[in-house]
Every structure is written in structure tokens, then in C-alpha cells.
Amino acid sequence: MIADPISDFIIRLQNASRAGKSSVSLPHSKLKAAVADALMREGYLSSVEAPKKEGPLTVTIAYRGSTPAIGGVKRISKPSRRLYMGVRDIHPVKRGHGLVLLSTPKGILTGKEAQAQRVGGEILFEIW
């Protein structure tokens, strides 16, 4: 049993990108699939294969030339300390070269999407 599935997910992505792997398989959940879809929309993942019933979630990491699109990740809100942001508190990550993912009432959104929809929520992590 993993205590924090989001941390496990992003650390697996970071480790695979640093090791030069092209894909990662991990246990499937709706939350991980929603986070993977948001990362795919932003260009950090090239594909997401979610099973219909049971099985692993397989994500393919995007590369820009020979360098991975994922340079680093930082978990913000943790199970021991939840952090929330209003729409006015959302700021660019790494001077616009990264993004922040939020869990909002409208689903998993990036910082830009949350600002466009005028909604805040729990800040999950930053990725660049």
C-alpha cells in the first residue's frame, strides 16, 4: 500500500526520465489517469494508455530531441499538510517554463486552466 500515490506517480516519472526510459507502468487509478491526461495536454507525456477494467496505467514520456520534457518535479501538498490556492494566488513556475497542477472542483487542472476558469483548489505539484 502506497501512502501517497501522487508522489509515487511523479517520482516514477522523474526517475524514468532521468534514466532515459521511454515509458512507465504503474497501478491504475482515476486520479493518476486525470493527472497523466493533464500532463499529456501540456506536452510532458506523449501518450497515456489507461485500461478499461484492470491493469497497469502506461504512460510514455515526451522527449525534446534527446532530453526528456520532464526536468524536475516538486510535491507541494502532502498527506500530512494540505495546501490550497485561490485563483489570485496562482503564479508562474520557473518563470513560465513549468506548470502547477491543482485538484479543483472542476477536476485536475493546470494553473493556466484554473485561472481561465476562475477556480482555485489544492495545489498538487510543480513540474518543469
Steps between C-alpha positions, in 0.01 A plus 500: 500500500641833393432784744514777237413384146558841339855521638567146382369589152708815453817345646463204262472745210804695616712188554404354161580826320839526670577138413406557135202264501223557250202367697388430855242250629326559830184398684189655349265744675266772376709770669826384339327476161367858538846629597658313207243650259580851626873435457437368150304815408799710608758292308681322786359161394453384143235231566290350777356149479234439765337157525121468500475262795822391672864521416783749510488859382774543238632847423759596240735785587544775241850590385623819337786375289699278734399678823184406690222757532493439877791682663379475858199478728415631844212372712327791675188374677570186701276264699642647820451862385241601243552833326231685308519793260246753392494607139690821589782302664594299189835620363729379217748221579866546398419828323242334277708192409309271736148449622304431814222239523197558719217279616194720459122448514516494118761221494878490467609825335825679426555845645416670169178300460398575859556873445299491178211323675536723810529211746750414774572176681761274657844549345635152421847556353724709278672357193756655267 
